[in-house]
Amino acid sequence: METKENNKIHDQIKNELEKIRPYLQADGGDIELVEITEDFVVKVELTGACRGCPYSEQTLKAGVEQALKKEIPEVKKVISANS
């Protein structure tokens, strides 16, 4: 069941991804939110140049995941829907 607090966290995650998006777009890529689980695992899809990039996993963990965890401590991890 969705709670008011969960909805707030979901909105925060979406807002943070919007802040990250321009950095990925600058390199010809993008990011799409696929799912946020009940325990705050964030599933995303890297698109464009990021989709097949050999550094996409590093971007996901060292970039996206760290940025989300810094701003939203409830986030447990970020995983790729591409794999």
N, CA, C and O atoms as a GROMACS GRO file, in nm:
protein
  332
    1MET      N    1   0.083  -0.118   0.000
    1MET     CA    2   0.000   0.000   0.000
    1MET      C    3   0.088   0.125   0.000
    1MET      O    4   0.183   0.137   0.078
    2GLU      N    5   0.055   0.217  -0.089
    2GLU     CA    6   0.129   0.342  -0.099
    2GLU      C    7   0.094   0.434   0.018
    2GLU      O    8  -0.024   0.452   0.050
    3THR      N    9   0.194   0.489   0.078
    3THR     CA   10   0.171   0.585   0.185
    3THR      C   11   0.212   0.723   0.135
    3THR      O   12   0.276   0.736   0.031
    4LYS      N   13   0.173   0.824   0.210
    4LYS     CA   14   0.208   0.961   0.176
    4LYS      C   15   0.361   0.976   0.172
    4LYS      O   16   0.415   1.044   0.084
    5GLU      N   17   0.429   0.912   0.267
    5GLU     CA   18   0.576   0.919   0.273
    5GLU      C   19   0.639   0.851   0.152
    5GLU      O   20   0.735   0.904   0.094
    6ASN      N   21   0.587   0.735   0.112
    6ASN     CA   22   0.638   0.665  -0.006
    6ASN      C   23   0.619   0.750  -0.131
    6ASN      O   24   0.708   0.757  -0.216
    7ASN      N   25   0.503   0.814  -0.142
    7ASN     CA   26   0.477   0.900  -0.258
    7ASN      C   27   0.577   1.015  -0.262
    7ASN      O   28   0.624   1.053  -0.370
    8LYS      N   29   0.609   1.070  -0.146
    8LYS     CA   30   0.706   1.179  -0.137
    8LYS      C   31   0.844   1.132  -0.184
    8LYS      O   32   0.912   1.202  -0.259
    9ILE      N   33   0.884   1.014  -0.141
    9ILE     CA   34   1.014   0.959  -0.180
    9ILE      C   35   1.016   0.929  -0.329
    9ILE      O   36   1.116   0.955  -0.396
   10HIS      N   37   0.908   0.876  -0.383
   10HIS     CA   38   0.900   0.849  -0.527
   10HIS      C   39   0.917   0.979  -0.605
   10HIS      O   40   0.988   0.982  -0.706
   11ASP      N   41   0.853   1.086  -0.559
   11ASP     CA   42   0.865   1.216  -0.625
   11ASP      C   43   1.009   1.268  -0.616
   11ASP      O   44   1.061   1.324  -0.713
   12GLN      N   45   1.073   1.248  -0.501
   12GLN     CA   46   1.213   1.291  -0.484
   12GLN      C   47   1.304   1.216  -0.582
   12GLN      O   48   1.393   1.275  -0.642
   13ILE      N   49   1.282   1.086  -0.596
   13ILE     CA   50   1.362   1.005  -0.688
   13ILE      C   51   1.345   1.056  -0.831
   13ILE      O   52   1.444   1.074  -0.902
   14LYS      N   53   1.223   1.080  -0.871
   14LYS     CA   54   1.197   1.132  -1.007
   14LYS      C   55   1.265   1.266  -1.027
   14LYS      O   56   1.323   1.291  -1.133
   15ASN      N   57   1.259   1.353  -0.928
   15ASN     CA   58   1.323   1.485  -0.939
   15ASN      C   59   1.474   1.474  -0.949
   15ASN      O   60   1.536   1.546  -1.027
   16GLU      N   61   1.534   1.384  -0.872
   16GLU     CA   62   1.678   1.365  -0.877
   16GLU      C   63   1.722   1.310  -1.012
   16GLU      O   64   1.826   1.350  -1.065
   17LEU      N   65   1.643   1.219  -1.068
   17LEU     CA   66   1.676   1.167  -1.201
   17LEU      C   67   1.671   1.277  -1.306
   17LEU      O   68   1.749   1.277  -1.400
   18GLU      N   69   1.579   1.370  -1.289
   18GLU     CA   70   1.571   1.485  -1.382
   18GLU      C   71   1.696   1.572  -1.372
   18GLU      O   72   1.738   1.630  -1.472
   19LYS      N   73   1.755   1.580  -1.255
   19LYS     CA   74   1.879   1.657  -1.237
   19LYS      C   75   1.998   1.587  -1.301
   19LYS      O   76   2.090   1.653  -1.349
   20ILE      N   77   1.996   1.455  -1.303
   20ILE     CA   78   2.106   1.374  -1.360
   20ILE      C   79   2.097   1.370  -1.512
   20ILE      O   80   2.199   1.365  -1.581
   21ARG      N   81   1.975   1.371  -1.563
   21ARG     CA   82   1.950   1.354  -1.707
   21ARG      C   83   2.038   1.442  -1.798
   21ARG      O   84   2.093   1.390  -1.895
   22PRO      N   85   2.053   1.572  -1.771
   22PRO     CA   86   2.133   1.655  -1.862
   22PRO      C   87   2.278   1.609  -1.878
   22PRO      O   88   2.337   1.625  -1.985
   23TYR      N   89   2.335   1.552  -1.775
   23TYR     CA   90   2.472   1.502  -1.783
   23TYR      C   91   2.482   1.383  -1.879
   23TYR      O   92   2.578   1.370  -1.954
   24LEU      N   93   2.383   1.298  -1.874
   24LEU     CA   94   2.380   1.183  -1.964
   24LEU      C   95   2.351   1.229  -2.107
   24LEU      O   96   2.410   1.178  -2.202
   25GLN      N   97   2.260   1.324  -2.121
   25GLN     CA   98   2.225   1.375  -2.254
   25GLN      C   99   2.343   1.445  -2.319
   25GLN      O  100   2.356   1.443  -2.442
   26ALA      N  101   2.429   1.506  -2.241
   26ALA     CA  102   2.547   1.574  -2.295
   26ALA      C  103   2.640   1.476  -2.367
   26ALA      O  104   2.715   1.515  -2.456
   27ASP      N  105   2.633   1.348  -2.328
   27ASP     CA  106   2.714   1.244  -2.392
   27ASP      C  107   2.632   1.160  -2.489
   27ASP      O  108   2.678   1.054  -2.532
   28GLY      N  109   2.512   1.205  -2.524
   28GLY     CA  110   2.430   1.134  -2.622
   28GLY      C  111   2.342   1.025  -2.562
   28GLY      O  112   2.285   0.945  -2.636
   29GLY      N  113   2.332   1.021  -2.431
   29GLY     CA  114   2.251   0.918  -2.366
   29GLY      C  115   2.132   0.978  -2.294
   29GLY      O  116   2.103   1.097  -2.306
   30ASP      N  117   2.064   0.894  -2.220
   30ASP     CA  118   1.951   0.938  -2.139
   30ASP      C  119   1.919   0.828  -2.038
   30ASP      O  120   1.979   0.721  -2.041
   31ILE      N  121   1.825   0.857  -1.951
   31ILE     CA  122   1.785   0.763  -1.848
   31ILE      C  123   1.633   0.767  -1.835
   31ILE      O  124   1.572   0.874  -1.839
   32GLU      N  125   1.574   0.650  -1.818
   32GLU     CA  126   1.430   0.640  -1.798
   32GLU      C  127   1.404   0.558  -1.672
   32GLU      O  128   1.464   0.453  -1.650
   33LEU      N  129   1.313   0.608  -1.590
   33LEU     CA  130   1.272   0.536  -1.470
   33LEU      C  131   1.178   0.424  -1.511
   33LEU      O  132   1.079   0.448  -1.581
   34VAL      N  133   1.209   0.303  -1.469
   34VAL     CA  134   1.127   0.186  -1.501
   34VAL      C  135   1.039   0.150  -1.382
   34VAL      O  136   0.919   0.126  -1.397
   35GLU      N  137   1.100   0.145  -1.262
   35GLU     CA  138   1.025   0.100  -1.145
   35GLU      C  139   1.096   0.143  -1.017
   35GLU      O  140   1.218   0.155  -1.012
   36ILE      N  141   1.017   0.165  -0.915
   36ILE     CA  142   1.068   0.184  -0.779
   36ILE      C  143   0.998   0.079  -0.694
   36ILE      O  144   0.876   0.082  -0.680
   37THR      N  145   1.075  -0.014  -0.639
   37THR     CA  146   1.014  -0.122  -0.561
   37THR      C  147   0.971  -0.071  -0.424
   37THR      O  148   1.004   0.041  -0.384
   38GLU      N  149   0.897  -0.153  -0.354
   38GLU     CA  150   0.849  -0.117  -0.220
   38GLU      C  151   0.963  -0.090  -0.122
   38GLU      O  152   0.949  -0.011  -0.029
   39ASP      N  153   1.076  -0.157  -0.145
   39ASP     CA  154   1.191  -0.136  -0.056
   39ASP      C  155   1.292  -0.038  -0.116
   39ASP      O  156   1.409  -0.037  -0.077
   40PHE      N  157   1.247   0.043  -0.211
   40PHE     CA  158   1.324   0.152  -0.271
   40PHE      C  159   1.448   0.109  -0.346
   40PHE      O  160   1.554   0.171  -0.335
   41VAL      N  161   1.434   0.002  -0.424
   41VAL     CA  162   1.531  -0.032  -0.526
   41VAL      C  163   1.481   0.036  -0.653
   41VAL      O  164   1.367   0.016  -0.694
   42VAL      N  165   1.567   0.115  -0.714
   42VAL     CA  166   1.529   0.194  -0.831
   42VAL      C  167   1.578   0.123  -0.956
   42VAL      O  168   1.698   0.098  -0.971
   43LYS      N  169   1.486   0.090  -1.046
   43LYS     CA  170   1.521   0.024  -1.171
   43LYS      C  171   1.509   0.127  -1.282
   43LYS      O  172   1.404   0.188  -1.302
   44VAL      N  173   1.620   0.146  -1.356
   44VAL     CA  174   1.623   0.244  -1.464
   44VAL      C  175   1.670   0.178  -1.593
   44VAL      O  176   1.729   0.070  -1.593
   45GLU      N  177   1.643   0.246  -1.702
   45GLU     CA  178   1.693   0.202  -1.832
   45GLU      C  179   1.779   0.313  -1.889
   45GLU      O  180   1.734   0.427  -1.903
   46LEU      N  181   1.902   0.279  -1.921
   46LEU     CA  182   1.989   0.374  -1.989
   46LEU      C  183   1.962   0.362  -2.138
   46LEU      O  184   1.953   0.251  -2.192
   47THR      N  185   1.949   0.476  -2.206
   47THR     CA  186   1.915   0.476  -2.347
   47THR      C  187   2.017   0.558  -2.426
   47THR      O  188   2.108   0.618  -2.368
   48GLY      N  189   2.000   0.559  -2.556
   48GLY     CA  190   2.092   0.634  -2.642
   48GLY      C  191   2.232   0.577  -2.634
   48GLY      O  192   2.251   0.456  -2.626
   49ALA      N  193   2.330   0.666  -2.634
   49ALA     CA  194   2.471   0.624  -2.631
   49ALA      C  195   2.504   0.547  -2.503
   49ALA      O  196   2.597   0.466  -2.502
   50CYS      N  197   2.430   0.572  -2.396
   50CYS     CA  198   2.458   0.504  -2.269
   50CYS      C  199   2.419   0.356  -2.273
   50CYS      O  200   2.474   0.275  -2.198
   51ARG      N  201   2.326   0.321  -2.360
   51ARG     CA  202   2.274   0.185  -2.362
   51ARG      C  203   2.383   0.080  -2.386
   51ARG      O  204   2.388  -0.021  -2.315
   52GLY      N  205   2.468   0.101  -2.481
   52GLY     CA  206   2.570   0.001  -2.513
   52GLY      C  207   2.710   0.038  -2.468
   52GLY      O  208   2.806  -0.032  -2.499
   53CYS      N  209   2.721   0.147  -2.396
   53CYS     CA  210   2.852   0.196  -2.354
   53CYS      C  211   2.917   0.099  -2.255
   53CYS      O  212   2.851   0.049  -2.164
   54PRO      N  213   3.047   0.072  -2.273
   54PRO     CA  214   3.116  -0.017  -2.180
   54PRO      C  215   3.124   0.039  -2.038
   54PRO      O  216   3.151  -0.036  -1.944
   55TYR      N  217   3.101   0.168  -2.022
   55TYR     CA  218   3.107   0.231  -1.890
   55TYR      C  219   2.969   0.251  -1.828
   55TYR      O  220   2.957   0.318  -1.726
   56SER      N  221   2.866   0.195  -1.889
   56SER     CA  222   2.730   0.219  -1.840
   56SER      C  223   2.709   0.168  -1.697
   56SER      O  224   2.639   0.232  -1.619
   57GLU      N  225   2.768   0.056  -1.662
   57GLU     CA  226   2.753   0.004  -1.525
   57GLU      C  227   2.822   0.097  -1.425
   57GLU      O  228   2.771   0.120  -1.316
   58GLN      N  229   2.937   0.149  -1.464
   58GLN     CA  230   3.008   0.244  -1.378
   58GLN      C  231   2.926   0.373  -1.364
   58GLN      O  232   2.916   0.428  -1.254
   59THR      N  233   2.868   0.420  -1.473
   59THR     CA  234   2.782   0.538  -1.469
   59THR      C  235   2.665   0.514  -1.375
   59THR      O  236   2.628   0.601  -1.296
   60LEU      N  237   2.607   0.396  -1.385
   60LEU     CA  238   2.491   0.363  -1.303
   60LEU      C  239   2.527   0.359  -1.155
   60LEU      O  240   2.455   0.418  -1.073
   61LYS      N  241   2.634   0.292  -1.118
   61LYS     CA  242   2.670   0.275  -0.977
   61LYS      C  243   2.740   0.398  -0.919
   61LYS      O  244   2.700   0.448  -0.814
   62ALA      N  245   2.843   0.447  -0.986
   62ALA     CA  246   2.922   0.558  -0.932
   62ALA      C  247   2.855   0.693  -0.955
   62ALA      O  248   2.883   0.789  -0.884
   63GLY      N  249   2.768   0.701  -1.054
   63GLY     CA  250   2.702   0.826  -1.083
   63GLY      C  251   2.560   0.831  -1.030
   63GLY      O  252   2.530   0.901  -0.934
   64VAL      N  253   2.473   0.757  -1.095
   64VAL     CA  254   2.330   0.763  -1.065
   64VAL      C  255   2.300   0.714  -0.923
   64VAL      O  256   2.234   0.784  -0.847
   65GLU      N  257   2.348   0.596  -0.888
   65GLU     CA  258   2.318   0.540  -0.757
   65GLU      C  259   2.372   0.628  -0.644
   65GLU      O  260   2.301   0.654  -0.547
   66GLN      N  261   2.494   0.674  -0.657
   66GLN     CA  262   2.553   0.756  -0.552
   66GLN      C  263   2.480   0.889  -0.537
   66GLN      O  264   2.460   0.937  -0.425
   67ALA      N  265   2.440   0.949  -0.649
   67ALA     CA  266   2.367   1.076  -0.643
   67ALA      C  267   2.232   1.058  -0.575
   67ALA      O  268   2.191   1.140  -0.493
   68LEU      N  269   2.161   0.949  -0.609
   68LEU     CA  270   2.031   0.925  -0.548
   68LEU      C  271   2.045   0.895  -0.399
   68LEU      O  272   1.970   0.948  -0.318
   69LYS      N  273   2.141   0.810  -0.363
   69LYS     CA  274   2.160   0.775  -0.222
   69LYS      C  275   2.200   0.896  -0.138
   69LYS      O  276   2.161   0.907  -0.022
   70LYS      N  277   2.278   0.985  -0.196
   70LYS     CA  278   2.322   1.105  -0.123
   70LYS      C  279   2.203   1.193  -0.087
   70LYS      O  280   2.194   1.245   0.024
   71GLU      N  281   2.112   1.210  -0.181
   71GLU     CA  282   1.997   1.297  -0.160
   71GLU      C  283   1.878   1.227  -0.094
   71GLU      O  284   1.798   1.290  -0.024
   72ILE      N  285   1.868   1.095  -0.117
   72ILE     CA  286   1.754   1.019  -0.066
   72ILE      C  287   1.808   0.892   0.000
   72ILE      O  288   1.821   0.789  -0.067
   73PRO      N  289   1.838   0.896   0.128
   73PRO     CA  290   1.900   0.783   0.197
   73PRO      C  291   1.815   0.655   0.193
   73PRO      O  292   1.869   0.545   0.212
   74GLU      N  293   1.686   0.666   0.170
   74GLU     CA  294   1.600   0.547   0.164
   74GLU      C  295   1.629   0.458   0.044
   74GLU      O  296   1.597   0.339   0.046
   75VAL      N  297   1.690   0.514  -0.060
   75VAL     CA  298   1.722   0.436  -0.180
   75VAL      C  299   1.826   0.329  -0.142
   75VAL      O  300   1.932   0.361  -0.090
   76LYS      N  301   1.793   0.205  -0.170
   76LYS     CA  302   1.882   0.092  -0.136
   76LYS      C  303   1.986   0.071  -0.244
   76LYS      O  304   2.105   0.054  -0.214
   77LYS      N  305   1.943   0.070  -0.370
   77LYS     CA  306   2.036   0.055  -0.483
   77LYS      C  307   1.964   0.092  -0.612
   77LYS      O  308   1.842   0.105  -0.617
   78VAL      N  309   2.046   0.108  -0.716
   78VAL     CA  310   1.993   0.136  -0.849
   78VAL      C  311   2.038   0.022  -0.938
   78VAL      O  312   2.156  -0.014  -0.940
   79ILE      N  313   1.944  -0.035  -1.012
   79ILE     CA  314   1.977  -0.146  -1.102
   79ILE      C  315   1.932  -0.112  -1.243
   79ILE      O  316   1.846  -0.026  -1.264
   80SER      N  317   1.992  -0.180  -1.338
   80SER     CA  318   1.962  -0.155  -1.478
   80SER      C  319   1.855  -0.249  -1.530
   80SER      O  320   1.857  -0.369  -1.502
   81ALA      N  321   1.762  -0.194  -1.605
   81ALA     CA  322   1.662  -0.277  -1.671
   81ALA      C  323   1.716  -0.326  -1.804
   81ALA      O  324   1.652  -0.410  -1.868
   82ASN      N  325   1.832  -0.276  -1.846
   82ASN     CA  326   1.890  -0.313  -1.975
   82ASN      C  327   1.949  -0.454  -1.974
   82ASN      O  328   1.957  -0.519  -2.078
   83SER      N  329   1.991  -0.501  -1.857
   83SER     CA  330   2.058  -0.632  -1.854
   83SER      C  331   1.963  -0.744  -1.831
   83SER      O  332   2.004  -0.860  -1.826
   0.00000   0.00000   0.00000
